[in-house]
Amino acid sequence: MKPMASRTEQLATLRSGRIWDVLIIGGGASGLGAAVDAAARGFSTLLLERGDFACGTSSRSTKLIHGGVRYLRQGDLALVRHALIERRRLLDNAGHLVHALPFIIPARSGFERLYYAAGLKLYDLLAGSSNLSPSRLLDRPQTLNALPGLNPLGLSGGVQYWDGQFDDARLAIALMRTAGDLGATCLNYLPVTGLLKTQGKVGGALAEDAETGESFELQARVVINATGVYADAVRRFDAPDAQSVLTPSQGIHLVLDADFLPGETALLIPKTEDGRVMFAIPWQGKVLLGTTDTERHDLPAEPQPFPEEVDFLLRTAAGFLRRAPQRSDIRSAFAGLRPLLHPEHDGKGGTAALSREHAVMVSAGGLVTVAGGKWTTYRLMAEQVIDRAAEVAGLESVPCPTANLKLHGWNGSDARLLAEMPGNEFKLHPALDLTEAMVRFACRHEAARSIEDIMARRSRALFLDARAAEACISRVGELVAEELCLTAEKVGQMVEIAKQSARQFQLG
Ligand SMILES: Cc1cc2nc3c(=O)[nH]c(=O)nc-3n(C[C@H](O)[C@H](O)[C@H](O)COP(=O)(O)OP(=O)(O)OC[C@H]3O[C@@H](n4cnc5c(N)ncnc54)[C@H](O)[C@@H]3O)c2cc1C
């Protein structure tokens, strides 16, 4: 396996004065997918992320690689079909991070059962040869057998179907590594602060190393804005009066112990009091409850769940589970902001009714923006944005090669490397699968720069059990200090930031 270039080596390429073919702003699903695509076509590619990779929305999803059963109800068949094809591709290209998961929709009458069954047959049909396994009707005992945590009161039966589940932050890291393997330079903690323009045309970006304050003027044939909910702000670097194209919406998740929903099957609650769907999903030895849909425009970097969102999820879960979860049962809680496109209509349906489609836009100055979409369709979005960017920059026309491109680690290379590292026997907490070796590995091979990078995104400790994660912060700090040669003062600051973050994940 090719080792990852160090931060020092990568920063040196920024000082070389070269002209990059493609410069991408934003290291979430959209930006990292675009970096893989551009590098795979042979374009010299630079990606800059202002925080850590996937620190925004891309680590805060429901962790489903899915067509989206609820978009069927909205009649968004093209979106569902594209996403189902991408679901199959991800299972094939990143089998180490994505797997198939059974879901059940419980029904309270025979009519409901048939209604859901018909919808899911359409889901099967739209998937065509990409389908994972056919949906099927379940009677009451079969439903309760697969979902022993389900409240049996008034239950008639259910319908089972299949979708994909993944670890979102880990997939982002795999994309960053894949882009690096293909020759791209991807740097975290390098915010873009402005755009370079000559005669009205965007020709690069200004950036600053958040760790040292060093500033860079970077030239590029084309600049791609893949900054999620911040896309409007970056569009205004180019054109200060640019109209906004996004209606951001917050969604939150609560994490509970597995005994609230034992087994390996997820529950889809088909209609909540606000007319949405809600999931209870087994994930990494816990249960993930989510999500909500609350329009939000203040765009904090660390959005927090609103108390009414927490109450809503607990109340809805209580109506479907044998054991009603209480606030004190929450192991972790987190919020993310959806970069939803403005509706072409007047938007009276609220953000839940907005499409999860994506769009690629080019400004008069040539800034290419990719906005909207879903994790599931990141590859398709990347294909379209790089097609467009290549046109804008006048780059050679190269067909997109990513449909069958295996992602970094698919062949177990990283798992083998990790197994050989010292410290595998030292678990940092009985409730977490985090070892000293994983911390060292994340610093050496995965561009982790802080305790929080490791606790939130290289491992998912903060998302799974924030109190247990908090208990390991000091030890992780010592290991990070050793790996990155940090001063005691710097580590002390990191420990404080990580503790504050752990309290936020505990709704503190
Ligand atoms: C609650 C919720 C649940 C979801 N569940 C699912 C799901 O189950 N399945 C699914 O397919 N999709 C799901 N999604 C959608 C999916 O998570 C998003 O579509 C996707 O993560 C968006 O990725 P992005 O790269 O566009 O944005 P982001 O992940 O937010 O990335 C943008 C990045 O740009 C960076 N940035 C901003 N400004 C600058 C700057 N000036 N310089 C450098 N970097 C900058 C930010 O720090 C950020 O990391 C969900 C979304 C939410 C909110």
The ligand as a Tripos MOL2 file, in Angstrom:
@<TRIPOS>MOLECULE
LIG
   53    58     1     0     0
SMALL
NO_CHARGES

@<TRIPOS>ATOM
      1 C1        -29.8350   14.5050    9.6820 C.3       1 LIG1
      2 C2        -29.3500   14.0590    8.3410 C.ar      1 LIG1
      3 C3        -29.4790   12.7340    7.9680 C.ar      1 LIG1
      4 C4        -29.0150   12.3170    6.7190 C.ar      1 LIG1
      5 N1        -29.0810   10.9990    6.4030 N.ar      1 LIG1
      6 C5        -28.6360   10.5720    5.2090 C.ar      1 LIG1
      7 C6        -28.6340    9.1860    4.9160 C.ar      1 LIG1
      8 O1        -28.9700    8.3510    5.7550 O.2       1 LIG1
      9 N2        -28.2170    8.8180    3.6850 N.ar      1 LIG1
     10 C7        -27.8250    9.7300    2.7410 C.ar      1 LIG1
     11 O2        -27.5230    9.3130    1.6270 O.2       1 LIG1
     12 N3        -27.7530   11.0440    3.0170 N.ar      1 LIG1
     13 C8        -28.1470   11.4830    4.2320 C.ar      1 LIG1
     14 N4        -28.0710   12.8010    4.5460 N.ar      1 LIG1
     15 C9        -27.5390   13.7380    3.5560 C.3       1 LIG1
     16 C10       -26.0110   13.7530    3.5430 C.3       1 LIG1
     17 O3        -25.4790   13.6120    4.8320 O.3       1 LIG1
     18 C11       -25.5410   15.0720    2.9200 C.3       1 LIG1
     19 O4        -26.1760   15.2500    1.6810 O.3       1 LIG1
     20 C12       -24.0360   15.0990    2.6900 C.3       1 LIG1
     21 O5        -23.3320   14.6870    3.8380 O.3       1 LIG1
     22 C13       -23.6270   16.5200    2.3090 C.3       1 LIG1
     23 O6        -22.2410   16.5140    2.0720 O.3       1 LIG1
     24 P1        -21.4990   17.8480    1.6180 P.3       1 LIG1
     25 O7        -20.1160   17.4830    1.2990 O.co2     1 LIG1
     26 O8        -22.2870   18.5180    0.5500 O.co2     1 LIG1
     27 O9        -21.5820   18.8050    2.8980 O.3       1 LIG1
     28 P2        -20.6770   18.7570    4.2260 P.3       1 LIG1
     29 O10       -20.4840   17.3960    4.7310 O.co2     1 LIG1
     30 O11       -21.2540   19.7390    5.1830 O.co2     1 LIG1
     31 O12       -19.2620   19.2550    3.7210 O.3       1 LIG1
     32 C14       -18.9910   20.5950    3.4170 C.3       1 LIG1
     33 C15       -17.6330   20.9180    3.9870 C.3       1 LIG1
     34 O13       -17.1950   22.1870    3.5130 O.3       1 LIG1
     35 C16       -16.3760   22.7320    4.5250 C.3       1 LIG1
     36 N5        -16.2260   24.1690    4.2960 N.ar      1 LIG1
     37 C17       -17.1630   25.1410    4.4100 C.ar      1 LIG1
     38 N6        -16.6330   26.3330    4.1140 N.ar      1 LIG1
     39 C18       -15.3240   26.1300    3.7940 C.ar      1 LIG1
     40 C19       -14.2690   26.9740    3.4220 C.ar      1 LIG1
     41 N7        -14.4200   28.2950    3.3040 N.pl3     1 LIG1
     42 N8        -13.0400   26.4320    3.1770 N.ar      1 LIG1
     43 C20       -12.8470   25.0830    3.2830 C.ar      1 LIG1
     44 N9        -13.8450   24.2390    3.6510 N.ar      1 LIG1
     45 C21       -15.0640   24.7530    3.9040 C.ar      1 LIG1
     46 C22       -17.1080   22.3850    5.8150 C.3       1 LIG1
     47 O14       -16.2550   22.4400    6.9440 O.3       1 LIG1
     48 C23       -17.6260   20.9890    5.5170 C.3       1 LIG1
     49 O15       -16.7880   19.9590    6.0280 O.3       1 LIG1
     50 C24       -28.4730   13.2510    5.8100 C.ar      1 LIG1
     51 C25       -28.3310   14.5910    6.1990 C.ar      1 LIG1
     52 C26       -28.7310   14.9840    7.4660 C.ar      1 LIG1
     53 C27       -28.5330   16.3910    7.9100 C.3       1 LIG1
@<TRIPOS>BOND
     1     1     2 1
     2     2     3 ar
     3     2    52 ar
     4     3     4 ar
     5     4     5 ar
     6     4    50 ar
     7     5     6 ar
     8     6     7 ar
     9     6    13 1
    10     7     8 2
    11     7     9 ar
    12     9    10 ar
    13    10    11 2
    14    10    12 ar
    15    12    13 ar
    16    13    14 ar
    17    14    15 1
    18    14    50 ar
    19    15    16 1
    20    16    17 1
    21    16    18 1
    22    18    19 1
    23    18    20 1
    24    20    21 1
    25    20    22 1
    26    22    23 1
    27    23    24 1
    28    24    25 2
    29    24    26 1
    30    24    27 1
    31    27    28 1
    32    28    29 2
    33    28    30 1
    34    28    31 1
    35    31    32 1
    36    32    33 1
    37    33    34 1
    38    33    48 1
    39    34    35 1
    40    35    36 1
    41    35    46 1
    42    36    37 ar
    43    36    45 ar
    44    37    38 ar
    45    38    39 ar
    46    39    40 ar
    47    39    45 ar
    48    40    41 1
    49    40    42 ar
    50    42    43 ar
    51    43    44 ar
    52    44    45 ar
    53    46    47 1
    54    46    48 1
    55    48    49 1
    56    50    51 ar
    57    51    52 ar
    58    52    53 1
@<TRIPOS>SUBSTRUCTURE
     1 LIG1         1 GROUP 0 **** ****
